[in-house]
Amino acid sequence: MPSDADDPSLGSTPAPANQAVQLPAHDPVRARRQQIARWTQLANRVGYLCFAIAIAAYALTFAVGFTGEMSALIVGAVIVGTILLAPAIVLGYAVKAAERDDRERGL
């Protein structure tokens, strides 16, 4: 079974020749970062799905006729999608920036 150090998705790159950097077998910061990345990816998918549902519901109600229930579905889907996507996008960029910074510093 491969260890975390062998996992290419962790973004670890070899240190430059003039730097001797020892990575611990289990880095809790990178583990937490990967956990946040998984949650943001899920929130992104669900958030965009909510927007897709809102668009499809709007197209359906535009063709058939607006009702109170469909309007509530559209507004609810847009609100839930916004609540999920706003922090997920920001956290996703933060995780990517932290990984990039680690690679640039040779960690």
C-alpha positions in Angstrom: 0.0 0.0 0.0 1.6 3.3 -1.0 2.2 6.0 1.6 1.2 9.6 1.5 4.7 10.5 0.4 4.2 8.5 -2.8 0.9 10.2 -3.6 1.4 12.5 -6.6 -1.8 14.4 -5.9 -0.2 15.9 -2.8 1.9 18.1 -5.1 5.3 17.3 -3.5 8.2 18.0 -5.7 11.9 17.2 -5.1 13.9 19.9 -3.3 16.5 21.7 -5.3 20.0 20.3 -5.0 21.2 23.1 -2.7 18.4 22.5 -0.2 17.9 19.4 2.0 14.3 19.3 2.9 12.9 16.3 4.8 9.2 15.8 4.5 7.5 14.0 7.4 5.8 10.8 6.6 2.4 12.4 7.4 2.1 16.1 7.1 -1.0 17.3 9.0 -1.1 20.6 7.1 -1.2 18.9 3.7 -3.7 16.3 4.9 -6.0 19.1 6.1 -5.5 20.9 2.8 -6.4 17.8 0.9 -9.5 17.4 3.0 -10.5 21.1 2.3 -9.9 20.6 -1.4 -12.2 17.5 -1.4 -15.0 19.5 0.4 -14.6 22.5 -1.9 -14.8 20.2 -5.0 -18.0 18.7 -3.6 -19.5 22.1 -2.8 -18.6 23.3 -6.3 -20.4 20.4 -7.9 -23.5 20.7 -5.8 -23.6 24.5 -6.2 -23.3 24.4 -10.0 -25.9 21.6 -10.0 -28.3 23.9 -8.1 -27.8 26.6 -10.7 -28.4 24.1 -13.5 -31.6 23.0 -11.7 -32.7 26.7 -11.4 -32.1 27.3 -15.1 -33.9 24.1 -16.1 -36.8 24.9 -13.8 -37.0 28.4 -15.2 -37.0 27.2 -18.8 -39.7 24.7 -17.9 -41.9 27.2 -16.2 -41.4 29.7 -19.0 -42.7 27.1 -21.5 -45.5 25.7 -19.3 -46.5 28.6 -17.0 -45.2 30.0 -13.7 -46.5 28.7 -10.4 -45.6 29.6 -6.9 -44.0 26.3 -6.2 -41.7 26.5 -9.3 -40.8 30.1 -8.4 -39.8 28.9 -4.9 -37.8 26.1 -6.4 -35.9 28.5 -8.7 -35.2 31.0 -5.9 -34.2 28.3 -3.5 -31.8 26.7 -5.9 -30.2 30.0 -6.7 -29.8 30.8 -3.0 -28.4 27.4 -2.1 -26.1 27.5 -5.1 -24.8 30.9 -4.1 -24.3 29.9 -0.4 -22.3 26.8 -1.5 -20.3 28.4 -4.3 -19.1 31.6 -2.8 -16.9 30.1 0.0 -16.0 27.0 -2.1 -14.5 29.1 -4.9 -12.4 31.2 -2.5 -11.2 28.2 -0.5 -10.4 26.3 -3.7 -8.1 29.2 -4.9 -6.5 29.3 -1.4 -5.7 25.6 -1.5 -4.2 25.9 -5.0 -2.1 29.0 -4.0 -0.8 27.2 -0.9 0.2 24.1 -2.9 1.9 26.3 -5.5 3.8 28.2 -2.8 4.9 24.9 -1.3 6.2 23.7 -4.7 8.0 27.0 -5.3 9.8 26.8 -1.9 10.7 23.2 -2.6 8.6 21.6 0.1 
